[in-house]
Amino acid sequence: MVRMSDNHSYDAIVVGARCGGAATAMLLARRGHRVLLVDRATFPSDMPLSNHLVWPPGVAALERWGLRDELARTGCPALTSGTIDVGPFALTGRFPPAGGVAEAYAPRRRILDGILVEAATRAGAELWEGCTVDGLLRTGDGETVRGIRGRVRGRTVEARAAIVIGADGMRSTVARMVDAPTYHERPARQGIYFTYWSGVPVAPAATLYSRPYRSVVTVPTHDDLTVVSISLPVDAFRAARADIAGHYARTLDEVAPDLAERVRAGRREERWIGAATPGFFRRPYGRGWALVGDAGYVKDPCTAQGITDAFHHAELLTDAIDTGLRDPRAMHAALVGYEQRRNDAVMAMYEFTWQRAALEPPTPQMQQLLLALRDDPARTELFFGVFTGSVAVADFFAAPAQQPAA
């Protein structure tokens, strides 16, 4: 339901009410700022293209915000371990904790996003659902953004603010309207197809079946459903569009035959969803505007960092904007610092993800590492921590391997 105040003047307007946007609106509102949150969707609603996973650092953010228990009560299975099946053997390990939290979740977005939107409105943010933003208001010289123009149920609406935050995804309308520059661009290397299955029981864990130029992932989600995804090199992904079901079934047979049997005995509950995702950064600020979440930084979903990154960047951006709203002279420097802290936090994972997205056979060095990990549970746990974001990429790969206990 759209709740519109008589005074359409705010400290901040957030365009996009999914993970990055709703979290940013909530955090700014909790600091006492007048916030308008707008989205073309209504809530609760699903977001079809999602990697689902909220790794322990993301769950730790929910804990800081007082929302961890709310997610847990929805019945989404808690994931405390993972398995990487490389063919000749499989590695299984627990997720190392982050901020005292050791579980992950793979929630449906209609539930997770609904929790965040409700938290934002409880904090005092005003919500305009079903609002399509089709223009930005600017100062007379056209240099500084000062608000939005949009449509709600056919009605033209305007709202003004000291800053407009684009949290509207990879194809961000706000980023396009301000012509935000991109950098560190990488083309898509792989594509993913997935859907939801009933009657396909899996362990409460994230499981990766990794083979040269093919991979399969399973995670349990809400309503006793299992997300089963396949990844293919980008050319094969595009060729598979003509027969997604056939390519999907053949990939399962080749990569994970036991899982393929369970999938054949199960029931597909929803449509096929697929995408090949490039990587890039956008400069996430300018005069009167900022970007957060996928609007500002996108990477391949193979390491499933999107939601966790969105939460972290919402906190970083909130700190910067709070500083700038309290002292407008400090806004530019605060936003410059936001970009630097964001990039410092994600760059190593961005490169690691780019390497993983090639789906290439493991190098001799990686083969040696995987073999060594079979007999080293403690280091295996740290290896899983690289994927969850609890252990820094550089820290793990720079550290000398410990000799396994006899």
C-alpha positions in Angstrom: 0.0 0.0 0.0 1.3 3.5 -0.9 1.5 5.8 2.1 2.2 9.3 0.9 2.8 12.2 3.2 1.5 15.7 2.4 5.1 17.1 2.5 7.2 15.5 -0.2 10.5 16.8 1.2 13.1 14.4 2.7 16.7 14.1 3.7 17.2 11.1 1.5 15.2 9.3 -1.2 16.1 5.6 -1.8 15.1 4.2 -5.2 14.8 0.5 -4.9 13.5 -1.4 -1.9 15.3 -4.7 -2.1 18.3 -5.8 0.0 20.6 -2.8 -0.4 17.9 -0.1 -0.6 15.6 -1.3 2.2 18.6 -1.7 4.5 19.9 1.7 3.7 16.5 3.3 4.2 16.1 1.5 7.5 19.6 2.5 8.8 19.2 6.2 7.8 15.7 6.4 9.3 17.1 4.8 12.6 19.6 7.7 12.7 16.7 10.2 12.7 16.7 11.2 9.0 13.6 11.7 6.9 13.7 9.0 4.3 11.5 8.1 1.3 11.8 4.6 0.0 10.3 3.9 -3.5 10.0 0.8 -5.6 8.1 -0.2 -8.7 7.1 -3.4 -7.0 4.7 -4.0 -4.2 5.6 -6.0 -1.1 5.8 -8.8 -0.3 7.0 -9.9 -3.8 9.6 -12.1 -5.2 12.8 -11.2 -7.0 13.3 -14.0 -9.5 16.9 -13.5 -10.3 18.7 -14.0 -6.9 21.5 -16.1 -5.6 19.5 -16.5 -2.4 22.5 -17.1 -0.1 23.1 -14.8 2.9 26.4 -15.9 4.2 27.4 -15.6 7.9 28.7 -12.0 7.5 25.3 -11.0 6.1 23.5 -12.8 8.9 25.7 -11.0 11.3 24.5 -7.7 9.8 20.9 -8.9 10.4 21.9 -9.6 14.0 23.3 -6.1 14.4 20.0 -4.8 13.0 17.8 -6.9 15.3 16.4 -9.0 12.3 18.3 -12.3 12.6 15.6 -14.0 14.7 12.9 -12.6 12.5 14.4 -14.4 9.5 15.0 -17.6 11.5 11.3 -17.7 12.6 10.2 -17.9 8.9 11.2 -21.5 8.7 14.1 -21.1 6.3 16.7 -23.8 7.0 19.9 -22.6 8.7 23.0 -23.7 6.9 26.1 -24.3 9.0 28.3 -26.3 6.6 29.1 -26.8 3.0 30.3 -29.5 0.6 32.5 -29.2 -2.5 32.4 -32.3 -4.6 35.2 -32.3 -7.1 34.6 -35.8 -8.5 37.2 -38.1 -7.0 36.4 -36.9 -3.5 34.4 -34.3 -1.7 35.3 -31.7 1.0 32.9 -31.0 3.7 33.4 -28.4 6.4 31.6 -26.0 8.7 31.3 -22.3 8.0 33.6 -20.3 10.2 31.8 -17.6 12.2 31.7 -13.9 11.3 30.7 -11.5 14.1 29.8 -14.5 16.3 27.4 -15.9 13.6 28.1 -19.2 11.9 25.0 -19.9 10.0 23.9 -18.9 6.5 20.4 -18.9 5.0 19.0 -19.1 1.4 15.6 -17.3 1.8 13.1 -16.6 -0.8 13.3 -12.9 -1.6 9.7 -12.2 -1.0 10.3 -13.1 2.6 13.8 -11.5 3.2 12.9 -8.3 1.3 9.6 -8.1 3.1 11.4 -8.3 6.5 13.7 -5.5 5.4 11.0 -3.2 4.0 8.9 -3.6 7.2 11.9 -2.8 9.3 12.5 0.3 7.2 8.9 1.5 7.7 9.0 0.7 11.4 12.1 2.9 11.6 10.1 5.8 10.1 10.9 5.6 6.4 7.9 6.5 4.1 7.2 3.8 1.5 5.9 4.4 -2.0 5.1 1.0 -3.6 4.3 0.7 -7.3 6.3 3.8 -8.0 8.1 4.0 -11.3 10.9 6.7 -11.3 11.2 8.2 -14.8 13.1 11.4 -14.0 15.4 13.2 -11.6 14.9 16.7 -10.3 17.9 18.9 -10.5 19.1 22.4 -9.5 18.8 25.2 -12.1 22.3 24.6 -13.5 21.5 20.9 -14.0 24.5 19.8 -12.0 23.0 18.6 -8.7 20.3 16.0 -8.2 17.6 17.2 -5.8 14.8 14.7 -6.1 12.8 12.3 -8.3 9.8 12.4 -10.6 7.7 9.3 -11.1 4.3 7.7 -11.4 2.2 5.9 -8.9 -0.9 4.3 -10.3 -0.9 6.7 -13.2 -0.5 9.7 -11.0 2.6 11.9 -11.5 4.5 12.5 -8.2 7.6 14.4 -7.2 9.7 14.3 -4.1 12.8 16.3 -3.1 15.8 15.4 -0.9 19.3 16.4 -0.2 20.4 13.1 -1.8 18.9 10.4 -4.0 20.2 6.9 -3.6 20.0 4.4 -6.5 19.5 0.9 -5.1 17.7 -0.3 -8.2 19.9 -3.0 -9.4 22.4 -3.8 -12.1 20.4 -1.9 -14.7 19.9 1.0 -12.4 17.7 3.8 -13.7 19.4 6.3 -11.3 22.9 5.3 -12.5 21.8 5.7 -16.1 20.2 9.1 -15.5 23.3 10.5 -13.8 25.6 8.8 -16.3 27.6 7.1 -13.5 31.0 5.9 -15.0 31.9 2.2 -14.9 35.3 0.7 -14.4 37.0 -2.7 -13.8 34.6 -4.1 -16.3 34.6 -7.9 -17.0 32.4 -9.8 -19.5 30.2 -12.6 -18.4 32.2 -15.9 -18.3 29.4 -18.3 -17.4 25.6 -18.4 -17.2 23.3 -20.1 -14.7 19.9 -21.7 -14.9 18.0 -22.7 -11.8 14.5 -23.5 -10.5 12.8 -24.8 -7.4 12.0 -28.4 -6.7 9.8 -30.2 -4.2 10.4 -33.8 -3.2 14.2 -33.3 -3.6 15.5 -33.6 -0.1 19.1 -32.3 0.5 21.2 -31.8 3.6 20.9 -28.4 5.4 24.1 -27.3 3.6 25.3 -25.5 0.5 26.6 -28.1 -1.9 28.7 -27.4 -5.0 29.5 -30.1 -7.5 32.4 -28.8 -9.5 33.5 -30.3 -12.8 35.5 -28.8 -15.7 33.2 -26.4 -17.6 30.2 -27.5 -15.6 28.9 -27.1 -12.1 25.8 -27.7 -10.0 24.7 -26.1 -6.7 22.0 -27.1 -4.3 20.6 -25.2 -1.4 17.4 -25.7 0.6 15.0 -22.7 0.9 11.6 -22.0 2.3 8.5 -24.2 2.0 10.6 -27.4 1.8 11.9 -26.5 -1.6 15.4 -27.0 -3.0 17.1 -24.6 -5.3 19.1 -26.6 -7.9 21.2 -24.6 -10.3 23.6 -25.5 -13.2 26.4 -23.3 -14.5 27.8 -23.4 -18.1 30.4 -21.4 -20.0 28.6 -18.4 -21.5 28.5 -19.7 -25.0 27.0 -23.1 -23.9 24.6 -21.1 -21.7 23.3 -19.2 -24.6 23.0 -22.3 -26.8 21.0 -24.0 -24.0 18.2 -21.4 -24.2 16.6 -23.4 -27.0 16.2 -26.4 -24.7 16.8 -25.4 -21.1 15.2 -28.6 -19.6 17.2 -30.9 -21.8 20.5 -29.2 -21.1 19.7 -29.0 -17.4 18.9 -32.7 -17.2 22.0 -33.7 -19.1 24.2 -31.5 -16.9 22.8 -33.1 -13.8 23.4 -36.6 -15.2 27.0 -35.7 -16.1 28.0 -33.8 -13.0 25.8 -35.3 -10.1 24.1 -38.5 -11.2 22.7 -39.3 -7.7 21.2 -35.8 -7.5 19.8 -36.2 -11.0 17.9 -39.3 -9.9 16.4 -37.4 -7.0 15.4 -34.5 -9.3 13.7 -36.8 -11.7 11.7 -38.2 -8.8 10.8 -34.6 -7.6 8.5 -31.9 -9.0 9.6 -28.6 -10.6 7.5 -26.0 -8.9 8.4 -22.8 -10.8 9.7 -21.6 -14.1 13.3 -21.7 -15.3 15.3 -18.7 -14.4 18.6 -17.9 -16.1 21.2 -15.2 -16.6 24.8 -14.5 -17.5 26.1 -11.7 -15.4 29.1 -9.4 -16.2 31.2 -7.7 -13.6 31.8 -4.0 -13.1 32.1 -1.2 -10.6 30.3 2.1 -10.9 31.5 5.3 -9.3 28.8 5.4 -6.6 28.4 9.1 -5.9 28.0 12.5 -7.4 26.4 15.8 -6.6 23.2 14.9 -4.9 23.3 11.2 -5.6 24.8 7.9 -4.5 24.5 4.2 -5.5 24.4 1.1 -3.3 24.1 -2.7 -3.9 24.1 -4.0 -7.5 23.5 -0.4 -8.7 27.1 0.3 -7.8 28.9 -3.0 -8.0 28.1 -6.3 -9.8 30.0 -9.6 -10.0 29.3 -13.1 -11.2 27.0 -14.9 -8.8 29.2 -18.0 -8.5 30.4 -17.0 -5.1 27.0 -15.7 -4.0 28.2 -12.5 -2.5 25.5 -10.2 -3.7 23.2 -10.0 -0.6 26.0 -10.0 1.9 27.8 -7.2 0.0 24.6 -5.2 -0.2 24.2 -5.3 3.5 27.8 -4.3 4.2 27.7 -1.5 1.6 24.4 -0.2 3.1 26.2 0.3 6.4 29.1 2.0 4.7 26.9 4.3 2.7 24.7 5.1 5.7 27.8 6.2 7.7 28.8 8.5 4.8 25.4 10.0 4.2 24.8 10.5 7.9 28.0 12.5 8.1 27.1 14.6 5.0 23.6 15.3 6.2 24.8 16.5 9.5 27.5 18.6 7.9 26.8 19.2 4.1 30.4 20.5 3.7 31.6 17.0 4.5 29.3 15.1 2.1 31.7 14.9 -0.8 34.7 13.6 1.2 32.4 11.1 3.0 31.2 9.7 -0.3 34.7 9.5 -1.7 35.6 7.5 1.4 32.6 5.3 0.9 33.8 4.3 -2.6 37.3 3.6 -1.3 36.1 1.4 1.6 33.7 -0.5 -0.6 36.4 -1.2 -3.2 38.9 -2.2 -0.6 36.4 -4.6 0.9 35.5 -6.4 -2.3 38.4 -6.2 -4.7 40.1 -9.5 -3.8 36.8 -11.4 -3.8 36.0 -9.7 -7.2 39.1 -11.2 -8.7 38.6 -14.6 -7.0 35.0 -14.7 -8.3 36.2 -13.8 -11.8 38.6 -16.8 -11.7 35.9 -19.2 -10.4 33.5 -18.1 -13.1 35.8 -19.5 -15.9 34.7 -23.0 -14.7 38.2 -24.2 -15.8 39.8 -27.4 -14.4 41.8 -26.7 -11.3 45.4 -25.7 -11.7 48.1 -28.1 -10.4 48.5 -25.8 -7.4 44.7 -25.9 -6.7 44.7 -29.7 -7.1 47.5 -29.9 -4.5 45.5 -27.7 -2.2 42.3 -29.7 -2.5 44.2 -33.0 -1.8 45.9 -31.5 1.3 42.5 -30.2 2.6 41.1 -33.7 2.7 43.2 -34.5 5.8 43.0 -31.0 7.3 39.5 -30.2 8.7 40.6 -26.9 10.3 42.1 -25.5 7.1 39.1 -26.9 5.2 36.8 -24.8 7.4 38.9 -21.7 6.5 38.7 -22.6 2.8 34.9 -22.6 3.1 35.3 -19.2 4.9 36.8 -17.8 1.7 33.5 -18.6 -0.1 31.3 -17.3 2.7 33.3 -14.1 3.1 34.3 -14.9 6.7 38.0 -15.3 5.7 39.8 -12.9 3.5 41.0 -14.3 0.2 44.5 -12.9 0.7 44.7 -14.3 4.2 43.9 -17.8 3.2 46.0 -18.1 0.1 49.0 -16.2 1.7 49.0 -18.4 4.8 51.3 -21.5 4.7 49.5 -24.8 4.8 49.7 -26.5 8.1 50.8 -30.1 8.2 47.8 -32.3 9.0 47.8 -34.1 12.3 49.0 -37.7 12.2 
